């Protein structure tokens, strides 16, 4: 039995990465447009995102203004634990 490719990538350190890319519109360079990219990528190198941005730079007309990255190793939800006891304040 063989592990799925997604599971193997998780073992290699890949997890879901989201990037918000702001770029200038080619016909209206003073306007910014937003593009959201999601893919499994590896922290902190982000090889998949770098590959995508290199493609963008080579093949697309709208120059990138900025990129915001969200990844589970950068931002995590708050962790909750059950309390072992309680105390009351009047």
N, C-alpha and C positions, 0 to 999 in steps of 0.2 A: 504494500500500500504506500502510495506516494503522497507527501504533504502538498497542499495547494500552493501555487506560486505566491499568493497573497500572504499566507502564513509564513512561508520561507522569507519573504521580504521583511515581515515584522520581526523575525528573529535576527535579521541583519541590521535592525535599527530603524527601518522605515516606518513612518506613521503619517496620518493625514496632515497635510499642510495646506493652508489657505493663504493666498496672496491677493491683496487688492492693489491693482495696478492703475495708477492715474496716468493718462497720456494726453498729449495735445492732438486735437483733431487736425488732420492734414490740410483741409480747406479753410479752417478757422483756428489758427494756432493760438489764439488768445482764450479759447474754450478748452476745458478739460473734460474728458470722458473717463468713466470708471469701468474696469473689467475685473471680474473675480475669477481667479484660477484656483482649482483644487486638484491635488494629486498626492499620492503617497511619496514622501521624500524623506531624506535622512538629515537630521540635525547634527552639527551646525553647518555642514558644507552646502546643503541644499543643491545637489547636483541636477535634479530634475528641473527645478526652478531656474537655475543658471542656464541650462540647455534651452528652456523655453524662452528666456529673455534674450539669449543669443540669436535664436530664430526670429524673435520679434524685431531685433535690431537689424538683421540682415534682410528680412522679407517684407516687413510692414512699414507703412509710411508714417504713422503717428509716433513721434518720439516720446519715450517714456519720461514722465515728470517725476514720479516717485513710486515706491513699492512698500507696502506694509505687509508684514508676514505674521501669521498666527500659527503656532505649532504647539503641540502638547508639552514639549519641554520648555517652551517660553512662557506659556500661560496655562495654568491648571485651575479647575474649579475648586472652590473651597472644600476641604475635607471635613466630614462630620464624624464624631465618635459618640457612642452611647456613654452617658455619665454613669459612674459607679455609685454615686450617692447624690443627695440633694440637701440643700439648706434653705431656710426661709428667712427673709428679712421682713420686719414689721413696717 
